[in-house]
């Protein structure tokens, strides 16, 4: 059992069908299954010739690319272990992972990553060789090869190394919202069982005709496992190197599938609502007509009921007048969109359902090979995280903590037996760290991260994520972080949507200078005060944000304020801005 056996299977089934896509010199290119397998096998032989053998660790420190996935599959097919490193990690973070994992070789993508790797190699007893994906990177001669030169003379005849199900495939270091990164050990069986569970659960038809766009970091278990699942099933995957170009890539690639995090959908939802709010009364009427028709149709479909003929006609009109334009901006072909990494508001999932774009909400962790639960195609419940997949078992433990068992559960944390023991109960259930509840139909509802639950000095419990989602569903708010633990009332750090705010400044009779000045102007603060009051009118009094500070810049991945999937690291942010937060309680 080696999870890369699909390379041989798909080469036999459809050798000339596209396997992967990538952009080169502003043009999207394809590589078919025959050539894709050949590239992987050549790379595997090159690795073998360089002294990489079974169970050796090989790191990848690069942005998404065709080279990333080829190198990953080459390492795995050789029976070695891939150690992905977030492309945004700094030298210190990368050094920790490389030394802790004892990686012997590394693939890097850009100049900054190469420079960091070269400096680390000079002081590392383990790292021996650096492979550079792109020839645009300037290199030194020692320990360095360009990938193209590295594989040039390698043979393309290769036998995939047989592995046991419990053999390690990868060590993924959790970015985590707290503490030192821990290396999550995932096996070949973790992945293959996870893939089979998805195919059994969703029962896709003609999956090999699907086309996924990979734009979340491949280092993250969500994109990595989804991409490998797609390739296992014979679907084509295109790789986006620069995530800032997602809007353009969607219209160029026209994917049918794509996994993403809630923020992606929130931004579209907020943008459309803002556009409608600023439109004419006629446009508002047309949009509300369309949304009403789409919502009714999606509800009939969700409950597997026949859509009345009259309503179906209205929905077709809604599609032509409104939804088609929005869908075309997303490529026009998307129909399956797994969503995870954080909670998403039911308003957002209902909105996309009304347009005919189904967001498949799921829940899982790196330690569970991503998905534990997901929306089925029918009878899903908005606001929930869906129902368990495959052989996953779930129950609630102390403080309603979600406990899990199943084929996806990790082997443990690399070289950390105590930390591993801490996250398992005595009878072998994995402790997720999330609080939840189940409805009568077995749908899981995530309450919050247990460590994120806040208690005010007045004894009131605050679950921050629903409040933060409510705020960031607005087009003028990019991100929000709620503060309440041990405090008399709730406050928030607000990251504005700088693009939307800049466009709105003329309406406030403000000339743009710089963001430090703008966010401290009384008119801007009053604008946000009124907006926040309107947004949180349905909340209980003790849950409402009483004071807030507008931040002059985004939280940054590089400085450790947010994770690569855009989750706020509360401890880091609270420490960094402690004085600013303190002023809201004076």
C-alpha distance (Angstrom), angle and dihedral (degrees) to the residues before:
residue distance angle dihedral
X1 . . .
X2 3.80 . .
X3 3.79 115.5 .
X4 3.83 90.0 -137.4
X5 3.83 93.6 66.3
X6 3.82 87.1 103.4
X7 3.82 86.9 78.3
X8 3.81 89.6 70.2
X9 3.81 94.6 38.6
X10 3.80 95.3 51.0
X11 3.80 92.8 42.0
X12 3.81 87.4 59.1
X13 3.82 95.1 42.5
X14 3.82 100.3 47.1
X15 3.82 113.5 -4.0
X16 3.83 94.5 169.6
X17 3.80 97.9 44.7
X18 3.85 116.2 104.4
X19 3.81 113.1 -95.4
X20 3.80 102.0 176.8
X21 3.80 138.5 10.3
X22 3.80 131.3 -155.3
X23 3.80 139.2 166.0
X24 3.80 119.7 -108.1
X25 3.81 122.3 176.0
X26 3.82 91.2 -12.7
X27 3.83 93.0 -53.2
X28 3.82 126.0 105.1
X29 3.82 112.1 -126.4
X30 3.81 133.4 -169.9
X31 3.79 133.1 -143.3
X32 3.81 117.3 -160.0
X33 3.79 125.3 -135.8
X34 3.80 94.5 -100.1
X35 3.81 93.2 53.6
X36 3.81 92.8 38.7
X37 3.81 91.8 55.6
X38 3.81 90.0 45.8
X39 3.83 91.0 53.5
X40 3.81 91.9 49.0
X41 3.81 92.6 47.8
X42 3.83 93.3 47.5
X43 3.82 89.2 51.0
X44 3.82 91.2 47.6
X45 3.81 90.9 52.9
X46 3.82 90.6 47.4
X47 3.81 89.5 52.3
X48 3.80 90.1 48.8
X49 3.82 91.6 50.1
X50 3.82 89.0 51.8
X51 3.77 91.1 57.9
X52 3.81 100.6 -96.5
X53 3.78 109.4 142.9
X54 3.80 139.4 168.5
X55 3.82 115.1 -44.4
X56 3.81 94.0 9.0
X57 3.80 113.5 134.9
X58 3.80 119.6 -119.6
X59 3.82 120.8 -176.1
X60 3.80 131.4 -146.6
X61 3.81 116.6 -156.4
X62 3.80 105.2 174.2
X63 3.79 146.7 97.3
X64 3.81 119.1 -92.3
X65 3.79 112.5 -68.4
X66 3.79 143.5 138.8
X67 3.82 87.0 -98.3
X68 3.83 90.1 56.4
X69 3.81 94.6 57.8
X70 3.82 94.7 39.2
X71 3.82 90.7 52.2
X72 3.82 92.4 45.2
X73 3.81 92.9 51.6
X74 3.82 91.3 45.0
X75 3.82 90.7 54.4
X76 3.81 91.8 47.1
X77 3.81 95.2 45.3
X78 3.81 88.3 53.8
X79 3.80 89.5 55.8
X80 3.81 91.9 -112.2
X81 3.81 125.0 128.1
X82 3.82 124.9 -106.5
X83 3.81 118.5 -139.8
X84 3.82 109.4 -167.7
X85 3.81 119.2 -159.3
X86 3.81 122.7 -163.3
X87 3.79 110.0 -105.7
X88 3.82 88.0 -133.9
X89 3.82 94.0 56.9
X90 3.79 114.7 115.1
X91 3.81 126.2 -129.0
X92 3.81 93.9 -90.3
X93 3.82 93.5 50.5
X94 3.81 93.0 45.3
X95 3.82 91.2 47.9
X96 3.81 91.5 53.3
X97 3.82 92.2 52.4
X98 3.82 94.8 43.8
X99 3.80 93.3 49.3
X100 3.79 96.4 40.2
X101 3.82 91.7 50.0
X102 3.83 92.6 40.8
X103 3.83 90.2 -132.9
X104 3.83 113.0 -170.5
X105 3.80 97.8 -164.1
X106 3.80 137.9 21.8
X107 3.80 136.9 -160.1
X108 3.82 112.7 -147.8
X109 3.80 129.6 -169.3
X110 3.81 112.4 -162.4
X111 3.80 140.5 22.0
X112 3.79 95.7 -94.2
X113 3.81 91.6 51.7
X114 3.81 91.7 47.0
X115 3.81 93.1 49.6
X116 3.82 90.7 49.7
X117 3.82 92.7 46.8
X118 3.82 92.1 48.0
X119 3.80 91.7 51.9
X120 3.82 91.5 46.5
X121 3.83 92.0 48.7
X122 3.80 90.9 55.0
X123 3.81 89.7 62.1
X124 3.81 101.7 30.1
X125 3.81 123.8 99.7
X126 3.82 89.0 -157.1
X127 3.82 111.9 38.8
X128 3.80 108.6 85.7
X129 3.79 107.7 159.7
X130 3.82 139.6 30.1
X131 3.79 121.3 -154.9
X132 3.81 115.8 -162.8
X133 3.82 117.8 -149.4
X134 3.82 98.0 -159.4
X135 3.81 129.6 47.0
X136 3.82 89.5 -146.6
X137 3.82 87.3 77.5
X138 3.82 114.9 95.2
X139 3.81 109.6 -131.9
X140 3.78 141.7 -173.8
X141 3.80 120.0 -127.4
X142 3.80 99.4 -118.0
X143 3.83 117.8 94.2
X144 3.81 91.7 -16.7
X145 3.83 136.0 118.5
X146 3.78 132.1 166.6
X147 3.81 109.0 -121.5
X148 3.81 91.5 -123.0
X149 3.83 91.5 56.0
X150 3.81 92.4 39.7
X151 3.83 93.0 61.0
X152 3.84 99.7 30.1
X153 3.82 98.3 100.5
X154 3.80 97.4 30.5
X155 3.80 120.7 118.6
X156 3.82 118.3 -112.9
X157 3.82 93.9 -146.8
X158 3.77 107.7 99.1
X159 3.81 138.6 152.4
X160 3.78 114.5 -142.4
X161 3.80 108.7 -119.9
X162 3.80 112.5 -112.7
X163 3.81 113.8 -122.6
X164 3.79 135.6 -171.0
X165 3.79 115.8 -116.9
X166 3.80 91.5 -112.4
X167 3.82 93.7 52.2
X168 3.80 115.2 113.4
X169 3.80 117.6 -101.6
X170 3.79 99.9 173.9
X171 3.79 145.6 -3.5
X172 3.80 110.7 -143.4
X173 3.78 115.6 -168.1
X174 3.78 109.1 -143.4
X175 3.77 112.6 -128.9
X176 3.78 84.6 -150.6
X177 3.79 125.9 -173.8
X178 3.82 89.2 -112.4
X179 3.78 140.7 29.7
X180 3.81 136.2 -2.7
X181 3.84 116.7 -25.1
X182 3.79 114.5 -96.2
X183 3.81 122.6 -151.2
X184 3.81 108.7 -123.1
X185 3.82 109.7 -151.1
X186 3.82 112.3 -143.8
X187 3.80 122.6 -178.1
X188 3.80 135.1 -146.5
X189 3.83 88.2 -105.5
X190 3.82 91.8 51.6
X191 3.81 88.7 60.9
X192 3.82 100.7 38.4
X193 3.82 93.2 47.1
X194 3.81 90.0 46.1
X195 3.83 90.9 52.6
X196 3.80 93.2 47.9
X197 3.81 91.0 48.3
X198 3.83 89.9 55.9
X199 3.81 93.8 47.6
X200 3.83 90.6 48.9
X201 3.81 92.5 45.8
X202 3.81 99.3 47.0
X203 3.83 99.2 29.0
X204 3.82 92.3 -151.8
X205 3.80 117.2 -158.2
X206 3.83 120.3 -137.8
X207 3.78 90.1 -5.2
X208 3.81 91.0 172.1
X209 3.83 87.8 69.7
X210 3.80 92.9 60.0
X211 3.81 124.3 103.4
X212 3.82 122.4 -153.3
X213 3.80 127.2 -166.5
X214 3.82 113.4 -144.6
X215 3.79 109.3 -151.9
X216 3.81 103.9 137.9
X217 3.83 111.1 86.2
X218 3.82 111.8 -78.4
X219 3.80 85.4 -143.0
X220 3.81 87.6 71.2
X221 3.80 115.6 84.9
X222 3.82 91.7 -129.4
X223 3.82 97.8 60.3
X224 3.79 93.9 33.2
X225 3.79 95.6 52.9
X226 3.82 92.3 41.1
X227 3.82 92.1 49.8
X228 3.82 91.9 47.5
X229 3.83 89.6 47.1
X230 3.81 90.5 52.4
X231 3.80 92.1 49.2
X232 3.81 91.0 45.7
X233 3.81 89.1 55.9
X234 3.81 92.4 47.0
X235 3.80 97.1 -107.7
X236 3.80 120.5 143.2
X237 3.81 118.3 -110.6
X238 3.81 123.1 -160.6
X239 3.80 118.1 -160.6
X240 3.81 122.9 -139.5
X241 3.82 111.7 -156.3
X242 3.82 98.2 -173.5
X243 3.81 110.1 48.0
X244 3.82 91.1 -165.9
X245 3.82 87.1 71.3
X246 3.82 94.1 59.6
X247 3.84 94.2 115.8
X248 3.82 91.7 54.8
X249 3.81 93.4 40.7
X250 3.80 92.5 54.7
X251 3.81 92.1 57.8
X252 3.81 92.7 43.5
X253 3.81 99.8 43.5
X254 3.83 97.4 33.9
X255 3.81 94.6 -158.3
X256 3.80 122.4 -163.2
X257 3.81 92.8 -152.7
X258 3.78 136.1 29.0
X259 3.78 135.4 161.5
X260 3.78 119.1 -139.8
X261 3.79 145.8 157.6
X262 3.83 124.6 -100.4
X263 3.82 93.9 -101.8
X264 3.82 90.5 68.7
X265 3.82 91.8 56.8
X266 3.80 93.9 39.3
X267 3.81 90.8 57.5
X268 3.81 92.2 52.2
X269 3.82 91.6 45.2
X270 3.83 92.5 48.6
X271 3.81 93.0 44.2
X272 3.80 93.9 52.0
X273 3.81 92.4 46.6
X274 3.81 91.6 49.5
X275 3.81 91.1 49.2
X276 3.80 90.6 51.4
X277 3.81 92.4 46.3
X278 3.80 89.8 55.2
X279 3.82 93.8 44.1
X280 3.79 130.0 96.6
X281 3.81 121.9 -83.0
X282 3.83 88.9 -104.7
X283 3.82 91.8 54.2
X284 3.81 89.8 48.7
X285 3.80 91.1 51.9
X286 3.82 92.3 48.7
X287 3.80 91.9 47.7
X288 3.82 93.5 47.5
X289 3.83 89.9 47.8
X290 3.82 89.9 51.6
X291 3.79 94.5 45.0
X292 3.80 91.8 48.3
X293 3.82 93.0 49.9
X294 3.83 93.0 43.9
X295 3.80 92.3 47.6
X296 3.80 92.6 52.2
X297 3.82 92.8 47.4
X298 3.82 93.0 47.9
X299 3.80 89.8 50.7
X300 3.83 92.0 52.5
X301 3.80 89.4 49.3
X302 3.81 93.0 46.2
X303 3.80 90.1 55.2
X304 3.85 92.3 41.9
X305 3.79 92.6 -117.0
X306 3.79 126.6 144.6
X307 3.81 113.1 -97.3
X308 3.85 110.4 -125.4
X309 3.81 112.0 -113.4
X310 3.81 94.2 -121.0
X311 3.78 92.2 51.3
X312 3.82 91.0 47.8
X313 3.82 89.2 56.2
X314 3.82 90.9 49.6
X315 3.80 89.3 50.3
X316 3.81 91.8 52.6
X317 3.80 89.1 52.8
X318 3.84 89.2 47.2
X319 3.80 89.3 52.4
X320 3.80 93.5 50.8
X321 3.81 95.9 43.7
X322 3.81 101.4 39.7
X323 3.79 121.8 -6.4
X324 3.80 98.7 51.8
X325 3.82 91.1 61.5
X326 3.80 92.6 52.0
X327 3.82 93.1 43.7
X328 3.81 91.5 49.6
X329 3.82 89.5 56.9
X330 3.82 85.3 58.9
X331 3.80 91.7 50.2
X332 3.80 97.5 -88.1
X333 3.83 95.7 -109.4
X334 3.82 104.4 73.4
X335 3.79 114.8 122.5
X336 3.81 106.5 143.8
X337 3.79 117.8 53.3
X338 3.82 118.2 167.2
X339 3.80 110.6 -157.9
X340 3.80 127.0 -165.0
X341 3.78 145.0 126.4
X342 3.82 95.0 90.5
X343 3.80 140.0 12.5
X344 3.81 121.6 -71.8
X345 3.81 126.8 -155.3
X346 3.82 118.5 -110.9
X347 3.84 88.4 -129.7
X348 3.81 88.5 65.0
X349 3.82 96.2 47.7
X350 3.84 90.9 46.8
X351 3.80 90.5 50.0
X352 3.82 92.9 53.7
X353 3.81 91.1 43.2
X354 3.81 88.9 55.5
X355 3.81 89.0 55.1
X356 3.80 90.8 51.1
X357 3.81 94.4 -108.1
X358 3.80 108.9 121.0
X359 3.80 116.5 -150.7
X360 3.80 108.2 -154.0
X361 3.78 101.7 -148.0
X362 3.79 114.5 -154.6
X363 3.77 140.6 173.4
X364 3.77 131.1 -144.7
X365 3.78 146.2 112.5
X366 3.79 138.6 -126.1
X367 3.82 86.0 -101.8
X368 3.83 91.0 58.6
X369 3.85 97.2 46.9
X370 3.81 86.3 -105.1
X371 3.82 114.6 -75.8
X372 3.80 121.5 67.5
X373 3.80 95.7 149.8
X374 3.80 136.6 10.8
X375 3.80 143.7 171.5
X376 3.80 111.3 -88.8
X377 3.83 115.5 -139.5
X378 3.82 91.6 -102.2
X379 3.81 136.3 32.2
X380 3.82 93.1 17.6
X381 3.80 116.2 152.9
X382 3.81 119.5 -128.2
X383 3.79 111.3 -126.1
X384 3.80 92.4 29.3
X385 3.81 129.2 98.5
X386 3.80 92.0 -128.1
X387 3.80 130.5 -119.4
X388 3.84 131.8 -51.5
X389 3.82 121.1 -79.4
X390 3.81 127.2 -140.5
X391 3.80 115.7 -23.8
X392 3.81 93.4 -19.1
X393 3.79 113.8 140.4
X394 3.79 121.4 -166.1
X395 3.78 133.9 -172.1
X396 3.78 137.1 160.3
X397 3.79 121.8 -107.0
X398 3.78 134.4 -179.1
X399 3.83 113.5 -21.6
X400 3.83 87.6 10.9
X401 3.81 90.0 -70.9
X402 3.82 112.4 172.5
X403 3.82 110.1 -117.7
X404 3.80 121.4 -165.8
X405 3.79 141.3 -163.2
X406 3.81 128.9 178.6
X407 3.80 148.0 94.1
X408 3.80 93.1 -62.5
X409 3.80 96.7 61.5
X410 3.81 113.6 114.7
X411 3.78 125.3 -110.0
X412 3.81 88.9 -122.8
X413 3.80 142.0 -86.4
X414 3.82 113.6 -49.1
X415 3.82 111.8 -102.6
X416 3.81 90.3 -13.9
X417 3.84 108.3 105.2
X418 3.81 94.3 159.8
X419 3.81 93.8 51.5
X420 3.82 88.9 46.0
X421 3.82 91.6 52.2
X422 3.81 90.0 48.9
X423 3.82 93.4 60.7
X424 3.81 96.5 50.2
X425 3.80 127.8 70.6
X426 3.80 118.4 -129.7
X427 3.82 89.7 -99.9
X428 3.82 92.9 52.4
X429 3.83 105.5 -97.4
X430 3.80 116.8 143.4
X431 3.81 114.1 -123.5
X432 3.81 108.4 -136.8
X433 3.81 97.8 -168.4
X434 3.81 89.1 -129.9
X435 3.79 125.2 113.0
X436 3.79 117.9 -138.5
X437 3.78 149.8 151.5
X438 3.82 137.4 -145.2
X439 3.78 130.2 -131.8
X440 3.82 123.6 -140.2
X441 3.82 91.2 -88.4
X442 3.80 93.9 54.1
X443 3.82 97.0 -103.8
X444 3.79 112.2 151.8
X445 3.80 119.5 -131.5
X446 3.81 117.0 -165.0
X447 3.78 110.5 -141.2
X448 3.81 97.6 -174.4
X449 3.77 144.8 -68.6
X450 3.80 103.8 -63.8
X451 3.80 91.2 -134.4
X452 3.83 89.7 50.7
X453 3.82 94.7 55.8
X454 3.82 107.3 113.1
X455 3.78 131.6 -153.7
X456 3.79 118.3 -159.7
X457 3.80 121.7 -141.1
X458 3.82 85.2 -104.5
X459 3.82 90.5 62.2
X460 3.83 96.2 -107.6
X461 3.82 118.1 138.9
X462 3.82 117.5 -132.0
X463 3.81 124.1 -164.8
X464 3.81 101.8 -159.2
X465 3.82 103.2 -164.6
X466 3.84 98.2 69.5
X467 3.84 90.0 48.5
X468 3.82 91.7 47.2
X469 3.82 91.3 47.7
X470 3.80 90.8 50.2
X471 3.80 90.6 53.4
X472 3.80 97.2 43.3
X473 3.81 92.1 49.0
X474 3.81 84.5 75.9
X475 3.80 116.8 91.7
X476 3.82 93.3 -130.4
X477 3.83 93.6 55.5
X478 3.79 119.9 69.0
X479 3.79 97.7 177.2
X480 3.78 139.6 -8.6
X481 3.78 133.8 -163.4
X482 3.79 117.9 -162.4
X483 3.82 121.9 -146.7
X484 3.82 121.4 -162.2
X485 3.82 112.1 123.2
X486 3.82 108.5 130.2
X487 3.81 91.0 -12.1
X488 3.82 128.6 120.7
X489 3.82 93.9 -122.6
X490 3.82 143.1 4.3
X491 3.80 121.0 -84.8
X492 3.80 132.1 172.1
X493 3.77 143.8 -152.5
X494 3.81 106.0 -136.7
X495 3.81 124.5 -157.7
X496 3.82 106.1 -159.0
X497 3.79 122.9 -140.9
X498 3.80 89.7 -108.8
X499 3.79 94.4 -163.6
X500 3.81 93.8 53.3
X501 3.80 92.9 42.3
X502 3.81 92.9 50.1
X503 3.81 90.0 53.0
X504 3.82 89.7 49.9
X505 3.83 98.1 48.6
X506 3.84 94.6 88.8
X507 3.83 88.5 60.0
X508 3.80 87.5 57.6
X509 3.84 89.7 47.7
X510 3.79 90.6 -115.9
X511 3.81 125.7 139.5
X512 3.79 113.0 -145.8
X513 3.81 114.9 -112.8
X514 3.80 108.8 153.3
X515 3.79 133.5 -38.1
X516 3.81 95.4 -109.1
X517 3.80 88.5 61.9
X518 3.81 98.4 36.9
X519 3.83 97.5 53.6
X520 3.81 90.3 52.4
X521 3.81 95.7 51.9
X522 3.80 114.2 114.1
X523 3.82 93.5 -131.2
X524 3.81 92.0 53.7
X525 3.81 92.6 46.1
X526 3.80 90.6 49.2
X527 3.82 90.6 48.7
X528 3.82 89.9 55.0
X529 3.80 92.6 42.0
X530 3.81 91.0 57.6
X531 3.80 91.3 43.7
X532 3.81 93.7 50.5
X533 3.82 91.5 46.4
X534 3.82 89.0 53.4
X535 3.83 93.3 46.1
X536 3.80 95.8 50.5
X537 3.81 99.1 40.6
X538 3.85 91.0 114.0
X539 3.82 94.4 52.8
X540 3.80 123.4 99.6
X541 3.79 114.3 -100.2
X542 3.84 94.7 -107.0
X543 3.85 91.3 50.8
X544 3.81 95.3 53.7
X545 3.78 120.9 107.0
X546 3.81 104.4 -114.2
X547 3.81 97.8 -177.0
X548 3.78 134.1 12.7
X549 3.78 141.6 -179.0
X550 3.80 122.6 -141.4
X551 3.79 109.6 -136.0
X552 3.83 119.0 -138.9
X553 3.83 94.6 -141.4
X554 3.81 142.3 25.8
X555 3.79 120.7 -90.0
X556 3.81 105.9 -100.7
X557 3.80 132.4 -132.9
X558 3.81 91.8 -152.0
X559 3.80 93.5 56.8
X560 3.80 91.4 47.6
X561 3.81 96.3 -113.4
X562 3.81 93.4 122.1
X563 3.80 135.0 19.8
X564 3.84 121.6 -115.8
X565 3.83 87.7 -97.4
X566 3.82 88.6 56.1
X567 3.81 98.7 -107.4
X568 3.80 113.0 147.2
X569 3.81 116.3 -114.9
X570 3.80 95.2 -137.8
X571 3.80 97.3 -167.4
X572 3.80 92.8 51.1
X573 3.82 94.0 46.4
X574 3.81 93.8 44.6
X575 3.81 91.7 51.0
X576 3.80 93.8 44.9
X577 3.81 94.4 48.9
X578 3.83 98.6 30.7
X579 3.80 93.9 125.8
X580 3.81 92.2 48.5
X581 3.83 91.3 48.6
X582 3.80 90.5 47.0
X583 3.81 91.0 57.6
X584 3.82 90.0 62.1
X585 3.82 89.0 62.7
X586 3.82 98.7 46.3
